Every structure is written in structure tokens, then in C-alpha cells.
Amino acid sequence: MPRATVMCVALAFLAGAAHLPLKAVTTNAVDIAALIAAVDAGHSETNGWALSGLSKYAKGADNPACVKFDTKGDWLESNDFGARIVGIGFALRCSATDTASRFLYVRDLAGAEIGVVTNCSRANTCESQFLSFGQDADFSQFRIVLDGSGNTGVWGIGEMFVVTADPVFAPTGIAVVRTNANYFVLGWVNGANTVSNRVDVYRVERGAGETVLFETGFDDFYGNDGSTKDFSNEIPELLGDAFSGERVYGAAGTNGICQLGTNRALGSLRCDGISDYSNVVLRLRAKRYPGDNAETMIVSVDSSGATNQVETITLGEDYTDYEIDLSSITNQGSALLIGYYTSKSNRRVLLDSMSIVRKSADRETFVGTRSVPAAAGSATFRLPFDLTPKEEYRFSVRAINGDGIMSDAAAVEVRALPNSGSVYYIL
């Protein structure tokens, strides 16, 4: 980020911001007296401002009382102004003039330098300085730190004001208000301070395909006529090396049905083979064991021994298809636990099939951008984008204020009609 431009201006500027080379600004006077009172009381915070190592600079014949920075590393941190800061004005005094080797540096909260005061022309006499920040500045809070290469220069701040750019708000109510075979009409409402809009157009391709990572119909599972058959130790052989299980059975008197748990103990399948859960879903065809309690089955993830619930499923008396989105799992590579319970007896699960699938993500292709004047009243603007009939598009609209700052985007998606080739926007 470029350093600030330093200008000397009279602090009488506090009376109004109209003389700044900015189109939309708000001047915020800083209560230095409150900062001095906090210093005197030994406090480290006041009015949202934080301070460390500061003291009071006694009032001189021609100087106001100041907050004093006299030890390298002393700092003052502002509150959050809630808007982009475009300037900071000071009344400053320094114990040295050309010989000063320590200065007040203005830094953002990440520690990057965004401005520095300059030498005063006279020692121990308040002078006015103003730091002006360009349009690429993007901070609403700052820290002032005494720093430098030597030990010369005790600084004080007697007055200060902060100038912020007026905010610009995202358009609201964006919608397709009319369509026919040849064009769209889009509508939206601009907020205060908007002088123009930026319209970006993207073609949207919905993810239609998917990749099967694992699937089984439990064909190798079977039960005895009157009892279950325990397959717990054979799970890696039957389902693959990524799988293991505890109390996993072939249900009594069935073929191709997997039973998790007994009437007295819990059961679960564990999968350790998923390295990335992005766009991954788990599909189950399942029901509860006949006559068991209507309990929920829990799908969880096990990361370094800590089990976190992903989804609960209320099982019915009939087989039902369930799809569980696993994209919320942020600990990639964690084990997936299927059929893990919080309570025990008579909570058996019957699985008819199971699969793990990665869905294709939606893809956006940038078509173009246009600037649209935010004219007063109602007006129509042609945006010459060539669209493909029947394809889906997303229109993203941002407001821009007089300082060149863009808002967040408002967006609407619409499918191009047959024979459509142009897009219109109506304010």
C-alpha cells in the first residue's frame, strides 16, 4: 500500500471537509482530552481507543496539552471508524526539528506502514499536518507508533481528526422485471451516494456430472435363518481397505442387507479413505430394524480422536433414500463414521445400499463488464452482450460512489430465451 501524501493544513479545517480533494467525506474529531484523562488515570483504553506507554505533555504557552510519545514503541490505536479512512489531521509538537530521528508512524492493524509524520519546523511548538490516503487505501482502523533509528524526538498530539469516505451500499431489489424472445429487462434500486454501477455478466454451467468414489449393495452380506452373521472382521475384504467396522452384521434371514448394531450394543462403519470432502455426498438407503425405537442415526466425522456430528437421520419403518452433504467437513482426511449413536439398546440400522459421490461443482465463465450511469428517474441502457439461447447467466451489479469505491455485489440469475441476443437494463 503506498504511503500517505503529507500536506500542511490549518486545523480550522475541522469546520468542514469541503476543501479536501474528495467527493464524499465525513470528518470525525478525536477527543484528545479523553485520551489524556485515560493516561493520567493509568487506563489502557477509552472510547474504543487503546494506548500503551503514553504520558501527558504539559500545556505550554502556545500549545495545547498533548498525548506524549517519548519512548520508542509507545503506541495509540484507534477505534474502528466503520468506513474507509481517507485522511488523518494532527496538531503535533516535537522536542526536535531537523535532528529528530524518531517519528510517529501510522500503520494498519496488520503492521503495514500507511503514513508517517514529518519534521516540525520549530521545536516544542504545535504545527498542523495532514496525511491523505489514495483510493487504494482499505482500512478503517489504525495504530500510531513512535519508531525510528535513534533516540531523538519526543512527540505529542494535541488535536486530531479522521476523515472517512462516505459508504456506498449494494443495490437492492435486483430482479428480472421483463423478458421476451429478444431481450431481458433488469431492475434494481441504488442506495445513497451512488453515481454509477458496474455490471458483470457470467455464464453459469451447473455441475451435472458426478464421480462415484465408492458404492456397494452389500451383496456379500447375508444372515442365518434365525440369527445375524458377524462380518465385522471382514469389512476391509468386503468393502475395501479404507473401511473397518464394529458390530457389523448380515441381517437374520436376508441377503444383501447390512445391519449395524445389536439390540444391546452400538455398531458403525468407518471410512478412512476420503482425503477431500469438497462437493462430496454420502447416499444411504436405510431403515430402522423392525420393532426398534424410532431413533435417529448419526453420521459423524472422527478427527484425531475427536468425534463431531455431521448429520442426523430419523429412520423410518420402510427403506428410504438419504443424501448427506459432507462438504461442511473442514478437517480433510478425517474418518467418516456411519451409524454412530448417542444411546444404545434397540437402535439397529439396516442398510440396503451405500455410496460416496463427488458432485461436479458449478462453473462460471466471465462474459464481460459494463459501466452504467446511475441516472435519476427512469432510463433504459443497452448492454451489448451476446448471449447463447437457453444458457443460464448471472448478472452481478455493484454501486460506485463519487470516491470510486465499489459496494458489494447484488446478483440475479436468468436463463437466456430462444433467439435472445441482447440485454437491457432499466433503472
N, C-alpha and C positions, 0 to 999 in steps of 0.2 A: 504494500500500500504506500503511495507516495507521501512524503512528509508534507506538513501543512505549510501554506504560504503565510508569512508573518507580516502583518500590517499594523502600524501605529494608528490608533483611532482614539478619539475622546470618549471617556466613559459616559458622557452625556448621551451617547448612542442608546443607552438603556431606555430612553424615552420612546424609541420606536425603531423597528427593524427595516424601515422602508429604504434606508440608504445602502443596505447590503446588496451585493450583486447576486441576489437570489430572488426567485419569483414567489415563493410561498414559505414563510418562516414564522416561528414563534420564539420570542425572547423570554428566557427563564432566569430571573435574578436569583443568585445563590445567597443564602443567609449566612454571611461570614460571622456575624455576631454569635449565632448559634454554634458555629464551629469553635469559636474562641471560648465560649462558655463550656463546651464539652472538654476542651483542652484543660481549662482551669479546674474542672471537676474530676479530671483523670479518666474521663469516659473514652471509649474507643468507637462509639457510634452515636449519631444524632441525625434525625430526619432522613434516615436511609443512607447517610454518608458514613464511611468508615475512615478512621485515621490511626496512624501509628507513628510514634516518636516525635510528634509535633509539640510546639510550645507557643507561647504568646509573644509577639513582637510588640513592645510597648509603643504607645502612640507618641509620635514626635511632633515638633512644632507644625510641620506642614504635611504630616502623614496620618492616615487613619490607623487604628490598631489592626494588626495583621496576624494571620496564622503563619508561624515561622517554621521554616525548614532549615535546620542548622547542622544536622548530622547526616552523612551520606546514607541513603537508604530510607530516610523519612518519607512517608507517603500519605496521600489523601485520595480516597476512592469515592467516586460519585455514586449517587443513586441511579437507577435506570430511568431515563427520561421517556422511554416508551416510543421514541421516534428517532429517525436518523439525525445525528448531530452534524451540523454543517459549519459551526464556528464556536469558539470559546474566547471571551474577552476578559482581560485582567487589569487591575491596578496593582503593580508589582514594585517592590523595593529590594535592593541588593546591597550587601556590605561592600561590594567591589564593583568596579566598572570594567575597563579593558582587561584587568588582571584576573577576572573571575574564571575559575576552572571547573566549577560545579554549576549545573543548570537544572532547571525544572523540566523534566521530560514528561510528555503526555503519551501514555501507552494505552492500548486496548487491553481487555482483561486476559487476552492470550499472551500479553507481554510484548507485542509488536509496537515499535515506536510510530506514533502518528503525528507528533509535533514536538517542538522544543522552543522555550522562550529564548530571547536573545539578550545580549548585554544591555544594561541600562546605561544611559548617558551620564548620570550622576549617581554617586554612591549615597545610599540611605535616603533616597528621595523617590516617592512613588511616581511611576510612569505607566502609561497605558500601552498595552499590546493586545493584538487580536490574532488568533490562529484561525485561518479559513481552510476548510477541507473541501476537496473536489467531489464531483458526483459519484466517484467510485468508492467514497468512504461508506462504510457499512457498520457503524457502531452506535449504540445508544447509551453506553456507559464507558467510563474511562478512569484511569488512575494517574495521578501526578506524583512523580518520584524525584527526589534530589539525587543526582548522579553526576559523575564526571571523573576526570583523571587526576584531580588534586584535592586540596583541602580549602581552597579559597572560594568564597561565595556563600553567604548566608542569605536566603531568600525569604520574602514574606508576601503573602497575598492579602490585600486589603479590601478588594472588591472583585467580584467575578460574575459573569453571566454566560449562559449557554444558549446558543441559537439552534433550534431544531427545525427540520423541514416538515411542513405540514404533511400528514399521512395521506396516502391515496388508497382507496378501498376497492376491492374486486367488484366487478359488475355483478348485479343480481338479476334474477329472473330470466336468465338466458334460456331461450326456447326456440323451437321451430314453430313459427306462427302461421306459415302458409307454405304449401308445396303444390307443384303441378309437374307435368312431364318435362318442363324446360328449366325450372329454377327452384331454389329454396328462398324463403324469406326468414331471416333470423332476427330475433328481438332480444334486447337486454336493456337494463337500466343502469346508468352510470351514477356513482356516488359523487360527493363533493370533491372539488379540486381536480377533476378530470378534464384534460384538454385534448386528449386523443386516445385512441385504442389501438392495440396491436392484435391482429387476428392471425393465428397459426392454424394450419389445416393438416391433418394427419389421416392417412388411410389405415383402417383398423382391420387386421386379419385375426379372426378368432381362432384360438387353438382347437382344432378339430381332431387332431390325431392324438394317440397316446402310446406309450411303451409299457408293455407288461414286464414288471420286474420279477414277479413270482405269481404263480397260481396253482391251485390244487382243488380237486374234487374229492379228496380223501379216499380215493379208490382203493387203497391198500388197507384201509381201516375196516375191521369187522368185529362183531361181538359174538359171544357164545349164546346159545339159545336162552339161557336164563340169567346170564351174568355178563359183565363187561370183560373186555380183554385189555390188559395194560400195555400200551405202546410207548410209555414214557422214555424208555432207554433206546428206542429205535427211531426216535424223531429225526436225528441227523441223517440216517439212512433213507427214511421215507420222504422227508421234506427238503433235505439239503443240509449241508454243513453249517449254514448260518442259523439253523433252528435248533432249539432244545425245548424241553417241556417238563412239566411237573404235574403228575396225576392227569395224564392224557390217555384216553381210552377209546376203543371201539365200543359204541353203544350196544347194549344187550339186544340180541336178536336182529341186528341190522348189518347192512353192507354199505360202505361209503359214507358213514356218519362218524364224526369225531366228537367225543364227549369230554368236556373239561370239568374235572372235579367229581367228587362223590357226594353222597348225601350227608357226609360228615366233614369233609375237608375240601379246601380250595384247590383249583387247578388252573394252569395257564400255559400258553405257548409264548416262547421268547424268540425274537428275531434280532440278530446282531449284524445283519448284512447291509443295512442302508446307510451309506456314507453321506447322503444329501437328501433331505426331506422336501426340498423345493418342489412344489406342484405335485406332490405325491399324495395319493389317497389309498386308504385301506377299504376293501369291499368284502363284506361278510354276508352270507346267507345263513341265518341263525334263528333259533327259538329257545325257549327255556324247556327244561326237562318236564314232561307231563307230571302235574301234581305238585311241582316245586313252587316255592314262593315267587311272586311277581317282583323279582329283584332286578336292579339294573346291573348290566355287565359293564365293566370299566376297562377302557383301553388306556394304557399309560406308557410313559417312557422312563427308562431307567438310565440315569446319567451318573456315573461314578458312585453308584450305590444309593443315590437319592431318587426316589420314585415320585414322579409328577404326573398328575392326571391330565389326559388329553381330551377324552370324550367319555360320556356315559350313555348307555343304550338301555332303554326299557324293553326287555324281551317279552314277546307275546307267546300265545299258545301255538301259533302257526309260523312256519318258516317265512321270514321277511328279509328282503334285501336292504342292507345298510351300507352307506358310504361315509367314511370318516376322513375329513381333510387333515392331513398330517403336516401341512405347510407351517403351522404355528410352532412346530418343534424347532427351536433355535440351536440346541446343542447337537450339531450334526455328528453322526456316528453313534448316537446313543441307541440303546437297545429298546425295541418295541415289545411291550407286554400286552398280551391279548387274553382277556378273561381273568384279570386280577381283581379280587374283591376286597371290600372293606368288612364284610361279615361272612359267616361260614355256612352252616348247615342248610341243605336243600336249596342251593343256588347253582345247580348244574346247568351247563350250556351245551347245546347240541349245534354243531357246525356242519352244514351241508356242503359249503364251498368257501374258499377264501382266495383273494388275490390282492396284490400290491401293484399299483399302476402309477406311472408318472405321466401326467397330462401335459400336452403341449401348451406353452404359455402364449397369451395373446401377443401379437407383434404390431407395432405401429411404424408406418413409413411416412416421413415428413414430405408433404406436398409443396408447401410454400407459405409465405407470410405476407401480410399487407398491413399498412398503416391506414386507419380510418379516422378522419376528424370527428371530434365529439361535438357536432353542430347542435345548436339549440333548436328545439322544436322537432318536427318530423321530417326526415330526409331519407332518400334511398341512395345507396352506394353500390356500384357493381364491383365485385371482387373476381377478377378473371382467372379462376382456377378451372382447369379441365378435369372433370371427374368421370370415373368409369361407372356406367349404369349398373345398378344393383349392388355395388360395393358399399361398404359401411365407412363413414368418415366421422372424425371428431374435430369439432371447431372449438378452439381454445381462445378466449378473449381476455385480455388484460387491459386495465386502465393505466394511463400515464398522466402524471401531473406536470405542472409547469416547470418543475425542477428536474424533469426527465426520469423520475422514479416510477417504476412499474409496480403494479399491485400483484397479488396472487391471481391465478387464472380461474376463470369460470368456464365451464365446458359443457357441450351438448354433443350427443352422437346421433347420427341420422344416416339412413341408407339412401344412396342416390337412386332416383326413379329412372325407369326406362327413358332413354333419349335425353336425359338431362346432361347439360354440359357447362352451365354457368351457375354461379352462386351469387345471391344478392343479400345485402344486409340492410335492415331498416332500423333507424334509431328511435 
